[in-house]
C-alpha cells in the first residue's frame, strides 16, 4: 500500500510494509497487567457473576414498553372510515386545522431545541 504525504505542496510517496511476523493478539505486558489486577476485598460473588440494579426508572420504561407493544399503531376502523369517505367524495380537508397543527408542531420543535 502506498500512502502520500500531503503536508507539503509536493506529493511524496511513502511506502508502508507489512510486518514479517504477525503481531500477538494481546501484547505480553498487557496480558500480565490484566492478570495482576486484584479483586476487591470482601468480594463474595463467584467469578463471572454480575449484579446490576437499574432502579425504578428502568422498571417504568419496561412497563411502558410492554404496554405499547400491545397497542396497535393504527386505528384500523378510523382508516377504513376515511377511505370510505374519500372514495364516496365526502371527505373534506379543513385547511385551517391542518395549518394550525403544522404551526403548533413547528413551534414545539423550536421550543424543544431552545431548552
Order of alpha helices (4+ residues) and beta strands (2+ residues): beta-beta-alpha-alpha-alpha-alpha
